[in-house]
């Protein structure tokens, strides 16, 4: 079968069929619990793309908007017909979406000259495995963003552990269901409106056992403590990107913003060079830019594919309290 005969409609069908296959798709399902949870919860408001000019014409830029109303005071009752004078101010932040990462692969005509393999199915397999790698890369970058932007814990103090920098360090012996009560208090005093817990191994064993015992009379209380928050467990990525940490995240304060140069309809801007965008199968709302380039090199015809992700991680603060980011970091002290 000749390369350079890729049918994009057939490719999309092959992608969908491979993803729906309950046996086949196990190799495409990425470990993305942390970022998937944030994408499903974030409430950030962003503009349409801003078209740059001059040297910025190639940039993808979006604006994050939020109203600001700080230092509100109460007063004695006055005339009911008196018109108020205080109004919110608008704040915004431009976010430039850069290419965060790319992956690529190729297929050659000679390999397929006498091959029984279906070309579209093979390309679909390669695309799904390579997009999986981008999905997992973005997830670890999200955790690294949380680690780098952890904020102040405020004036409160937990009854266990101590504050070191922006990490509340807690002995390993205290990481059980009862610690969740401390986290509830922390969320209340931090005024988090939409908090969830992102954990790796710190609570993993205790939570798994609590879930298993949730139907027992003596196990319901422990299980309900873990259910005080939306609880996200991502053992693989938290262990790799933030070992020993657990984050409390106010979902409305953090966002991953992505964008694309191309549309779902393929376009050819140069001979043998097609571009389109392809939806991630693991991350809701995330699309990747795809370049397909046909070339003749090393005594063979080549079909080359490049998959790129454009995006940025951003904070969406109210702008009143310096140091408050909507991210609280807790660290488990090993062996203590």
N, C-alpha and C positions, 0 to 999 in steps of 0.2 A: 504493500500500500504506500502511496506517495505521500510524503510530508507536504506542507504548504497546501493541503486540501482540507484544513481544519474548518469544520462547520460550527460556527458559534451557537446556532440554535441547538444542534446536537450536543455540543459541549454543555450547555445549560441543562439539558435533559439528563446527561450523564452525571453531572454534579448533583442534581436533585436525587436521582436514583441511588447513587452511592451513599449519600447522606441518610437516606431513609432505610437503607439496608441494615437490619439490626445486628448482623454479624460483621459486615464489611466496614460499617462506620466507626467501629471501636478504635480504629487507628487514626481517625480524624477528630475525635472528641478531645478538645483541649482542656487542660486544668486552668480554668479561668474564674473560679468562684468569686474571688475578691473583686475583680473589675466588673464582672457581670452583675454582681449585687449593687455596685455603685451606679452603673448605667441604668439599672431598673429603678433606682431611687432618686437620682439627681433631679433637681427642679430648676436648674439654672436657665435663665432666659438669655438667648443670644440672637444677634442680628443676622440678616442675610449677609452673604459675602460682600466685603468692601473691595472694589477693584482699585488696585494701586496704579500709579503712574510712574513714568521714568524708570529708575532703577528698581522700584518696588512693584512694577507691573506684573512680575511673576509670582508675587506672594499671595497666599490665601489668608485673608484677615477677617476675623469676626469680632464683634463687640459684645461684651457682657454688660448687662444693665442691672442696676438695683437701686431702689430708693433709700435715702438716708434720713433718719430722724433721731437725733441724739439730744441728750440733756433735756428731757421732758420734765416739766415741773407742774405741780398742782397749785391751785389757788382758791381763794374764797369765791363763793358764788356771787355773780354780778347780774346785770341786766340781761334777761333772756334774749333781747333783740341785739345785743352787742355782737358784732362780727369778729370772729377770731382772725388772727393775723399770721399765725405760724403755719407753715406748709413744709412738706418734705422737699429735700433737694435730690436731684438726680445724680447718681454717680455711675461711672462706666470705666471699662478697661478694654483696650484693644488687645486681642490675642492673635499673634501671627502663627499660623499653622505651618510648621516645617515638616520636611520628610524625616520621620523619626527612625525608620528602619526599612530595609528592603530585603527581599529574597529573590532568587532566580534559578531557573533550570532550563534545559534545552532537550530537544529530541532531534535526531538526525535521520535523513532520508534513507541512508544505507541500512540503518538498524531496522527500519520498517519495510525494506524492499521485499523481504520474504517472511515477514512476521505474521503470525496468525492473530496478533493482538489488534483490538479495535483502537484506532488512533484517538478518537474523542474520549473514550474511557480511560486511556492511559494519561492523557493530558488532564482529565478531571481528577484522577488519582494524585498526580503531581501537584496540581493546584491546591487540593484540599490539604495535603500534608504540609505544603509550604505556608498556606494561610494559617494552619494550626500553629506553626512556629511563630508567626507574627502575633497571633492571639495570646500566646503564652508570654512572649516578650513584653507586650503591652501590659499584661497583668502584673508582671514583676516590676515594671516601671511605675505602675500606679502605687504599688506598695512602697517603692523607694521614694516616691513623691510624698506619701504620708509620713514616712520617717523623716524626711528633710524639712517638712512643714508642720511638725507637731508643735502645738501652741502651749500657752500658759495654762496651768491648772487652776488659776485663780487663788482666792484667799482661803479656801477650805483645806482641810487636812483629813486624809483617810485615817482610820484607826489602826491600820497596818502599814508597814513599810515607811519609806521616806522619799522625799522629792530630791532628785539629783538632776540639775539642769531642767529639761522638759520631760524627763522620764520619772514616773512614780515607780520606784523599785520596791518589789514585794517579795518576801522570802518564798521559796518553792513550797513550803509546807502550808501556805495560806491559799494556794490556788485550788479552791473547791467551790461548791455551790454557794456557800455563805459569803464568799467574796462578791458575788453578784449584788448583794444588798448594798455594799460599798459603792459599786458602780452606779446603782440607781441614784444614790445620793449625789455622786459626782455629776451625773447628767442633769439632775435637778438644779444644782448650784451653778453649773456651767450654762444653764438656760438653753440646753440643746432641745430643739423642737422636733427633730426627726432622727434620733440617734440609733445606731446599730453597732454591734460588736464584731470586729474582724479579728479572728483568732487563728493560730496555727496549731501548735502542740500544747500550749499552756493549759487550756481547759479540755482538750480533746478527749482524754480517757474519762474524766469525770462526767462530761456531757454525754458521751456515748452510753455509759452505764446508767445515767439518769434517764435517758430516753428509753432504754430497755426496761427500766423499772417503773416507768410512768403509769402503768396500769395497776400497779400494786398500791394498796392503801398506804403503806409506809414509804412509798416512793414518789407520790404525787407532789409533795411539798418541794422536794429537791428539783424535780422536773420543772415545776412552775417558776422557780427562781431563775432557771436558765431561759425561760420564756418571757422574762420581763423585757427583753430586748429582741429585736431581730438579730439573730445570731448567725454569722457567716463563718464557716470553717474552711480554710484553704491551707491545708497542711503542707502541700508541696511548695507553693510559692512563698508562703510566710517563712518557712524554714530556710528557703534559699535567700530571700531578700531582706528579712527582718527577724532573724532567729531570736527567740526569747521574748519577742514583743507581742503585745495585744493592743489593738487600737480601738478607741471609741470614736466613731465618726458621725458628725452631724451631716447627714446626706445632702442637705441643701447648701452646704458650704463648700463642697468640692465638686469638680466636674472634669470629665474628659470630653474635649471638643475635637471632632474630626471633620475633614472635608476632602473634596475631590476636585481634580481638574477636568475629569472626563465624565461622561454620562453612561447610562446602561446601554445605550445604542452605540455600537462600535463605530469608530471613525478612522479614516486613513489620511494622515496628514503628510505622509511621505511614502513613496513607493515601497511596499513590503513592510510597512510599519503601522500596525493597528493599535488603537487604544480604547479602553472602556473601563468601567468600574465594576467591581465584583463584591457582593455582600459577604461579610464574614458569617460563617455558620455557627460560631460560638459566642460572638459578642454582639448583642442587640444594638442596631443602629450604626454599626461601624462598617464602612465600605473601603475597599482597597483599589488603588489605581493599577491597572494592568497594561503592560506594553508587550505586544507580540511583534518580534522582528524576524523577518526572513532574510537569510544571508547565505552566501557560499564561502566557506572557509575550511582550511585543512582538507582539501580534496573531498568535501562533502557539502550537501545542502543542509542547512541548520534552521530549525524553528526555535527561536529563543524567547523566553518569557521572563519578564521582570515584574514583580509585585511590590508595590510601595504603599506605605501608610503615612498620611499627612495628619498631624494633630498636635494637641498641646494639653497638658494637665494644668488646671487653673483653680485658684481659690475664688470664692464669691462672698467676701466678707461684707458685713454691714458697714464697717468703717468707723465704728464708734470706739471700740475698746482695742487699744494697741496690744498686740501679742496674742489676741484671741483669733484662732484660725479655724475652729470647728473640728480640730483633731486633737485628741488626748492620747498620749502614749503611756503604756504600763509595761514594765519589764519584770520578767521572772528571774530572780537571782538563783542561779544553778547551785545546787548543793547546800543551800542555806535553810 
